Amino acid sequence: MTTPAPGVFSVSPFSGSVGGGDTVTLTGNYFTGATSVFFGSVSVDTFTVVNDNTITLTSMPGSEGAVQVTVTTPSGTSTQPLTYTYTSAPTITSITPVTGTTAGLTPLQINGTGFSVNSITRVLVGGIPATGVNVITPNQLNCVVPTHMEGVVDIKVINPDTQSFILPGAYTYTQFDMGDYWRPDLLEIIEESYERAGIEVRTGYQLRSARRSLNILFADLANRGYNMWTVVQDTIPLVTGQIEYALPSDTVDVLEQVIRQYPGSPNQVDLQISRISVSTYANIPTKTNTGRPIQIYYDRLTPVPTARIWPAPNQAGYYLNYWRMARVADVGKTGIGTTDSLIPYRFIPAIIAGLSYYLSIKSTGFSDRGPMLKQMYDEAWQRAIEEDRDRSPVRFVPHIGVTGGYGGGW
């Protein structure tokens, strides 16, 4: 029986540097016996037929733009219109606007060259990932500015092939103006909490003690569950053969995750990856095996939390797309009255009720109010979380892991 001509169904990654040298994986069929691979009119010098469905290769230098990828065997040449896009290192020529409030959420247009279309391009504003990154053309991308403290920050664009460009001091964060809306500042929060507990504020130590209790209260709120106001979506490009990946240091927990392939392309697909406990991960005998990642273990390390993937990726083009709970910033540095602390207005009653309870139980002669304040705290929290919850059907995921000590699992 005559073997059919080869077919190319995916190219991963589907973009790379004009200088070549990037590892690329082709997926398709009838690759056995391949005699040549072409990127446009350029023949690839180095390629390996892994099996009938997979070819790995090293990209050749090329000119900026998209070229068709073809595979030739004795039976013929592939005809599928799949392309590989050569990109130059990005540059930034201008941004609009150049200023915004510390609340973030400002739409930002970045103009320049070499932006990678139809792939995961990252933008950092003051070192914090922007959201909603959308590459319109190689010369323009749009994104949404993240929350940040007041000041002047750099803008950085990173292409999927890790080529990047920094525009120093390009964006200025200004203090968020609440206008005519009342919103208590940190001192007012503390004063109200002391008054509810029946305590008069007389010393600077009491203010420092209240700030410490407030930060502990935020940790307790995170332990109580799913807070929409601290959920952040992030993406990590997975590296062939690499098991361990660092998570942002302010990560409290990870709520959900998927493995994404071919992001931004017509073939984009999200694949399930299951969260496992430390004991399950510890009993995997072949942790260095490679393949399509199907399990993940989160390890709480100090100071950097990590994710451990099994099996390790066997090719480029996998991305870990995950949703995490982020720790609330120190109120002594950001305050309650600004949106830097990410505290919604509707949570202020619960925060005051909780802080008054904390202050009462650690102040001599005022612990008798503890039970009443505790009940008020629980009720205020319940009202706030019911208003804050995601108003859509929920899939409950068991929270498995261990607690305590360094290196404890989540």
Buried (B, 14 or more C-beta within 10 A) or exposed (E): EEEEBBBBEBBBBBBBBBBBEBBBBBBBBBBBEBEEBBBBEBEBEEBEBBEBBBBBBBBBEBEEEBBBBBBBBEEEBBEBEBBBBBBBBBBBEEBEEEEBBBBBEBEBEBBBBBBBBBBBBBBBBBEBBBBEBEBEEBBBBBBBBBBBBBEEBBBBBBBBBEBBBEBEEBBEBEEBEBEEEEBBEBBBBBBBBBEBBBBEBEEEEBBEBBBEBBBEBBEEBBEEEBBEBBBBEBBBBBEBEEBEBEBBEBBBBBBEBBBBBBBBBEBEEEEEBEBBBBEBBEEBEEEEEBEEBBBBBBBBBEEEBBBBBBBBBBBBBBBBBBBBBBBBBEBEEBBBBBBBBBBEEEBBBBBBBBBBBBBBBEBEEBEEBBEEBBEBBBEBBEBBBEEBEEEEEEEEEEEBBEEEEEEEBB
